[in-house]
Amino acid sequence: MKTFADLGVSESLIKGLTELKILSPTEIQEKALPFLMENGTDFIGQAQTGTGKTAAFGLPLLMKVNPKSDKVQALILSPTRELGQQIAKQLFRFTKYSDKIFVEAVYGGEKIDIQIARLNRPTHIVVATPGRLIDLLERKAIELSEVKTIVLDEADEMLSMGFKKELDMILTHTKGKRHTWLFSATMPKEIKDIIGKYMAPDAFKVEVDKDNVVNRHIDHQFVTCDMSDKFNVLLRFIKSQGENRGVIFCKTKSNAQTLAKQLMAKNIPADAIEGDMQQRDREKVMRAFKSEKLQILVATDLAARGIDVEGLSYVVHYQLPDQIEYYTHRSGRTARAGKHGLSLSLVTKDEMKNLRFIEKNLGISILEAK
């Protein structure tokens, strides 16, 4: 097995990784790091959520930045505030023993004037949600002329959240001045269009588990039940899991709120996040979940984007998603960093054909729970 030193990572960064207990490279890191550190030209990485992509692009970026310049030299685009904050925090931790590299995260939900003030300080890497970056560009509050690399992280999630127009504007604005590193769990037509339009024809491509779009450490199971009995089946499952923690997915905001209230009425520490929540309310729920005051998070697909909570044992599809990609992203909340997890679907007999469609298209086996 290769080490980070074998892949060309500097000693000072390895020291930071070791302190974070990141001791050996994941598959995406092993395949991406040598190319990105030596060449760094256009790159496409297809890998699931939770496979170590942040270090795969973060370590080469940190090694390429000139800390003596106070210009923004790299831009990372992220679909959500939470993921952006998480990336910035991780890069900061990596550099504990290396030259000081300043990373700033900018996103919606925080006053833009506060972020503009922070960007007036020396900043080497900016992590941004697409909408907030456009706001900053329109105000001429951020200078991207020295940006050599743009990373599109969770590119498929950004597109499914409706950021196509913003990505086009950003990539057009920086065209000719930068290399693009694109990371995505899935490769729908919209992603291929971006690759064709904005990236070099000879972009280096890496696929991790290309025959397994969903993380291979996840067990996929289902339970059939009548619609009227779903909640009782869910309760029995939660009880069987003891203190294990997980995320339960619903398709609509009202269903998520209703289910969370039903669980709370049964004295289960649960709460919901959905798209119409105020940012402060969402953050309050996420803080409670991350600090383990909540055992269960009930979420809609869009509200759950960018959530990364360690040690989640399972996800439950209380309602099957409308899009196959959503099944991939839902399931990716568990089995992170090489751990095992369970993705459980609660389906009526009428929903079985939808489940089999997901199974066939993703090339996975979804077995009946025993």
Phi and psi in degrees as a GROMACS rama.xvg file:
@    title "Ramachandran Plot"
@    xaxis  label "Phi"
@    yaxis  label "Psi"
@TYPE xy
-76.3622  154.266  LYS-2
-106.035  170.19  THR-3
-63.7579  -32.5498  PHE-4
-64.319  -40.855  ALA-5
-59.7723  -31.2031  ASP-6
-86.8002  -1.63272  LEU-7
95.8167  10.7871  GLY-8
-74.3895  139.416  VAL-9
-67.2874  154.685  SER-10
-60.0172  -39.647  GLU-11
-66.2429  -37.814  SER-12
-71.1642  -38.2687  LEU-13
-60.5182  -37.0822  ILE-14
-61.656  -41.37  LYS-15
-66.5337  -40.398  GLY-16
-62.9781  -42.684  LEU-17
-60.9572  -40.1665  THR-18
-64.8164  -27.9807  GLU-19
-87.4035  5.07749  LEU-20
64.5006  27.7602  LYS-21
-97.7268  95.9676  ILE-22
-102.976  -29.2214  LEU-23
-137.024  146.689  SER-24
-68.9581  146.185  PRO-25
-80.8029  174.636  THR-26
-62.27  -43.4229  GLU-27
-65.5962  -36.5338  ILE-28
-66.6321  -42.3169  GLN-29
-63.9404  -35.3305  GLU-30
-83.3331  -32.1157  LYS-31
-91.6682  -39.7081  ALA-32
-56.9648  -48.5578  LEU-33
-58.0752  -41.941  PRO-34
-68.0915  -48.1464  PHE-35
-67.0232  -31.79  LEU-36
-78.7949  -35.1785  MET-37
-86.3228  -43.4188  GLU-38
-106.283  -60.771  ASN-39
72.3971  12.2216  GLY-40
-76.06  -171.168  THR-41
-55.2866  138.651  ASP-42
-143.401  139.208  PHE-43
-123.71  120.766  ILE-44
-119.958  116.482  GLY-45
-102.447  112.54  GLN-46
-156.793  151.931  ALA-47
-70.6308  161.712  GLN-48
-61.9865  140.949  THR-49
85.3278  13.9956  GLY-50
-102.574  5.95536  THR-51
95.7699  29.1405  GLY-52
-66.8726  -33.567  LYS-53
-58.8564  -44.2237  THR-54
-70.8175  -31.6002  ALA-55
-61.3125  -39.8795  ALA-56
-98.1869  -26.8281  PHE-57
-69.7298  -42.7464  GLY-58
-64.237  -46.4642  LEU-59
-62.1054  -38.6182  PRO-60
-59.9702  -46.5164  LEU-61
-62.6047  -34.801  LEU-62
-77.6518  -21.7201  MET-63
-89.2808  -21.283  LYS-64
-67.1919  139.61  VAL-65
-93.4584  105.119  ASN-66
-66.8386  -16.313  PRO-67
-79.7581  -16.4414  LYS-68
-92.8099  142.966  SER-69
-99.913  15.6145  ASP-70
-86.1778  154.541  LYS-71
-72.3139  120.207  VAL-72
-111.449  -14.0285  GLN-73
-147.372  147.572  ALA-74
-129.366  128.97  LEU-75
-115.405  121.188  ILE-76
-98.9052  133.059  LEU-77
-132.327  146.234  SER-78
-70.2434  -28.9084  PRO-79
-134.697  158.17  THR-80
-55.0589  -47.0896  ARG-81
-61.3508  -45.4483  GLU-82
-66.564  -38.9228  LEU-83
-61.1977  -45.5054  GLY-84
-61.0181  -41.2048  GLN-85
-64.715  -42.8369  GLN-86
-62.4511  -47.1214  ILE-87
-59.9806  -42.7419  ALA-88
-63.6546  -41.9391  LYS-89
-64.7707  -44.2963  GLN-90
-62.579  -39.0603  LEU-91
-60.0175  -42.6593  PHE-92
-67.4874  -36.6081  ARG-93
-59.7152  -32.4674  PHE-94
-94.4552  18.4252  THR-95
-56.5138  -35.3943  LYS-96
-111.746  10.8716  TYR-97
-114.24  -176.019  SER-98
-56.0403  145.46  ASP-99
-69.9503  116.862  LYS-100
-117.108  127.719  ILE-101
-96.1308  123.722  PHE-102
-116.97  131.355  VAL-103
-123.352  133.665  GLU-104
-103.329  131.844  ALA-105
-127.972  138.142  VAL-106
-163.238  163.431  TYR-107
-72.1311  160.7  GLY-108
95.6407  -7.70102  GLY-109
-124.985  147.37  GLU-110
-57.8326  129.273  LYS-111
-65.3705  -31.0635  ILE-112
-61.749  -35.7551  ASP-113
-64.0644  -43.0036  ILE-114
-69.7976  -36.5865  GLN-115
-62.0812  -41.0945  ILE-116
-61.8065  -40.6991  ALA-117
-66.1785  -37.697  ARG-118
-70.0521  -15.8865  LEU-119
-73.7639  -15.4186  ASN-120
-82.1941  165.141  ARG-121
-56.0802  128.789  PRO-122
-140.453  124.505  THR-123
-98.082  -38.2029  HIS-124
-129.953  131.231  ILE-125
-111.996  129.673  VAL-126
-105.742  124.019  VAL-127
-139.512  146.871  ALA-128
-82.1538  147.115  THR-129
-58.7412  -41.7557  PRO-130
-63.16  -44.56  GLY-131
-68.0335  -35.0003  ARG-132
-64.027  -40.6789  LEU-133
-60.7637  -43.5529  ILE-134
-55.5889  -45.4078  ASP-135
-67.4262  -39.1738  LEU-136
-65.2462  -41.0758  LEU-137
-64.8772  -30.8645  GLU-138
-86.004  -1.32389  ARG-139
56.0245  38.9472  LYS-140
-100.138  1.24531  ALA-141
-142.508  138.961  ILE-142
-111.838  119.012  GLU-143
-111.336  11.5601  LEU-144
-65.5874  -24.6663  SER-145
-97.2266  4.88056  GLU-146
-70.5231  122.607  VAL-147
-98.6255  -22.6612  LYS-148
-139.901  133.596  THR-149
-115.778  128.954  ILE-150
-105.598  126.476  VAL-151
-101.943  101.469  LEU-152
-95.4448  137.954  ASP-153
52.3547  51.1983  GLU-154
-58.8557  -38.6854  ALA-155
-65.8346  -34.5703  ASP-156
-66.8251  -39.4362  GLU-157
-60.8359  -40.5539  MET-158
-69.8504  -42.046  LEU-159
-69.7542  -18.2324  SER-160
-88.8868  1.53148  MET-161
91.7314  24.0645  GLY-162
-97.0019  18.4708  PHE-163
-57.8825  -47.8947  LYS-164
-61.0102  -44.3568  LYS-165
-64.6762  -41.5419  GLU-166
-62.6592  -42.2171  LEU-167
-58.8064  -44.1887  ASP-168
-64.0471  -43.7236  MET-169
-67.8957  -45.0104  ILE-170
-69.5385  -32.9768  LEU-171
-68.8113  -41.7532  THR-172
-60.0222  -35.2628  HIS-173
-103.394  5.82362  THR-174
-59.1483  139.057  LYS-175
86.8252  -9.61796  GLY-176
-114.273  -8.48116  LYS-177
-142.953  160.641  ARG-178
-95.6294  155.185  HIS-179
-119.993  127.993  THR-180
-112.768  115.392  TRP-181
-109.982  127.437  LEU-182
-121.072  131.416  PHE-183
-154.747  143.277  SER-184
-75.3668  -35.1509  ALA-185
-126.103  163.514  THR-186
-125.061  64.7143  MET-187
-67.2272  171.764  PRO-188
-55.6111  -38.5744  LYS-189
-61.9188  -36.1463  GLU-190
-68.1246  -43.793  ILE-191
-62.2689  -33.6217  LYS-192
-63.9373  -43.1857  ASP-193
-63.1604  -43.6944  ILE-194
-59.4408  -46.36  ILE-195
-65.359  -34.7857  GLY-196
-86.3585  -35.9812  LYS-197
-117.648  -4.44434  TYR-198
-120.662  157.41  MET-199
-66.5262  145.795  ALA-200
-60.5038  -28.0305  PRO-201
-98.7108  25.4147  ASP-202
-53.3305  135.772  ALA-203
-73.5042  128.546  PHE-204
-117.915  135.421  LYS-205
-125.495  132.758  VAL-206
-122.602  130.386  GLU-207
-108.582  122.143  VAL-208
52.3162  52.9913  ASP-209
-62.1108  -23.652  LYS-210
-87.361  -4.11207  ASP-211
-127.41  87.0523  ASN-212
-60.6087  -30.1458  VAL-213
-100.51  138.422  VAL-214
-42.2302  127.615  ASN-215
-71.2561  -10.8384  ARG-216
-85.8947  5.68928  HIS-217
-101.603  130.824  ILE-218
-89.4049  128.865  ASP-219
-106.606  121.209  HIS-220
-134.825  163.65  GLN-221
-141.235  156.972  PHE-222
-127.992  131.044  VAL-223
-94.1699  138.971  THR-224
-159.672  162.5  CYS-225
-70.9721  151.955  ASP-226
-54.4271  -40.2401  MET-227
-69.4093  -15.3886  SER-228
-105.941  -0.133213  ASP-229
-56.6537  -43.7065  LYS-230
-63.8592  -41.5397  PHE-231
-65.8348  -37.3254  ASN-232
-62.8463  -42.6243  VAL-233
-61.0645  -44.3917  LEU-234
-59.735  -43.6016  LEU-235
-63.4228  -39.4985  ARG-236
-63.6894  -47.4245  PHE-237
-59.0327  -42.3015  ILE-238
-62.0893  -39.6232  LYS-239
-66.9897  -21.3539  SER-240
-85.6799  -5.43792  GLN-241
59.9491  -123.214  GLY-242
-93.0498  3.62627  GLU-243
-60.6077  149.286  ASN-244
-114.046  152.009  ARG-245
-163.257  179.459  GLY-246
-118.229  133.971  VAL-247
-110.64  128.648  ILE-248
-104.776  134.377  PHE-249
-121.577  160.191  CYS-250
-83.1356  -29.5637  LYS-251
-121.414  158.561  THR-252
-62.2245  -44.016  LYS-253
-66.4468  -37.6165  SER-254
-65.1162  -39.3122  ASN-255
-64.0407  -46.4842  ALA-256
-63.432  -42.6055  GLN-257
-63.2718  -45.5209  THR-258
-64.1246  -41.1247  LEU-259
-60.3397  -43.0691  ALA-260
-64.0747  -38.7405  LYS-261
-63.3311  -40.8473  GLN-262
-66.9055  -42.9246  LEU-263
-61.8321  -35.9037  MET-264
-64.8037  -22.1049  ALA-265
-96.2606  16.8604  LYS-266
62.8775  29.9293  ASN-267
-97.4143  126.224  ILE-268
-67.8967  95.7007  PRO-269
-140.646  158.286  ALA-270
-157.72  169.208  ASP-271
-117.006  150.29  ALA-272
-125.486  135.068  ILE-273
-146.521  167.983  GLU-274
-62.5937  -24.7593  GLY-275
-91.3343  1.87202  ASP-276
-68.9976  147.071  MET-277
-65.0263  147.012  GLN-278
-56.5419  -40.8468  GLN-279
-65.7474  -34.2553  ARG-280
-69.7263  -41.4764  ASP-281
-60.8943  -45.4233  ARG-282
-63.9131  -36.6327  GLU-283
-61.7996  -45.1544  LYS-284
-64.3124  -44.0743  VAL-285
-66.1749  -37.075  MET-286
-61.9242  -42.8475  ARG-287
-64.5843  -37.1551  ALA-288
-71.2291  -44.8174  PHE-289
-66.582  -31.3908  LYS-290
-86.0871  5.65355  SER-291
68.0895  20.4167  GLU-292
-74.2647  -26.8448  LYS-293
-106.418  140.056  LEU-294
-90.4783  -31.6793  GLN-295
-132.381  136.997  ILE-296
-112.285  126.398  LEU-297
-99.8196  128.743  VAL-298
-142.184  151.506  ALA-299
-89.1896  165.483  THR-300
-61.2627  -49.0372  ASP-301
-68.8551  -37.5682  LEU-302
-66.2851  -25.626  ALA-303
-86.2755  -4.0477  ALA-304
-60.9813  134.034  ARG-305
82.5547  -2.60125  GLY-306
-68.2423  128.653  ILE-307
-136.8  97.1911  ASP-308
-118.838  124.817  VAL-309
-69.2785  149.518  GLU-310
76.4304  22.7449  GLY-311
-80.0607  127.536  LEU-312
-84.1946  -26.3891  SER-313
-156.673  160.105  TYR-314
-124.884  147.738  VAL-315
-121.131  128.661  VAL-316
-92.1412  89.7634  HIS-317
-66.5246  -33.8448  TYR-318
-130.874  132.886  GLN-319
-64.3325  145.998  LEU-320
-74.0973  160.918  PRO-321
-78.3109  -26.1251  ASP-322
-118.84  141.727  GLN-323
-60.3125  -39.0836  ILE-324
-59.0223  -32.8395  GLU-325
-64.2137  -35.1406  TYR-326
-62.1219  -42.0646  TYR-327
-60.5251  -48.0924  THR-328
-69.676  -38.2572  HIS-329
-59.6119  -52.5569  ARG-330
-61.9095  -29.903  SER-331
-69.5164  -4.84198  GLY-332
-70.3287  -23.2419  ARG-333
-109.106  174.678  THR-334
56.637  44.7889  ALA-335
-91.2027  154.278  ARG-336
55.1106  40.8265  ALA-337
83.1292  -1.86547  GLY-338
-82.6133  165.437  LYS-339
-95.4332  153.249  HIS-340
-152.556  173.967  GLY-341
-124.168  134.381  LEU-342
-116.589  109.28  SER-343
-112.01  126.128  LEU-344
-105.254  130.376  SER-345
-100.501  113.383  LEU-346
-130.888  146.089  VAL-347
-83.5196  169.33  THR-348
-60.285  -35.1686  LYS-349
-68.2779  -25.3895  ASP-350
-86.8663  -7.71181  GLU-351
-60.1806  -36.6797  MET-352
-64.5738  -34.6663  LYS-353
-66.5175  -39.0516  ASN-354
-65.7319  -41.535  LEU-355
-67.0099  -32.1891  ARG-356
-64.5177  -44.7807  PHE-357
-60.3974  -46.7805  ILE-358
-57.1724  -47.2213  GLU-359
-66.8303  -44.4317  LYS-360
-70.9322  -29.0975  ASN-361
-93.0684  -8.72872  LEU-362
66.9015  37.9797  GLY-363
-120.854  165.013  ILE-364
-106.046  121.917  SER-365
-108.965  109.132  ILE-366
-100.239  151.876  LEU-367
-69.8714  129.759  GLU-368
-64.9261  140.463  ALA-369
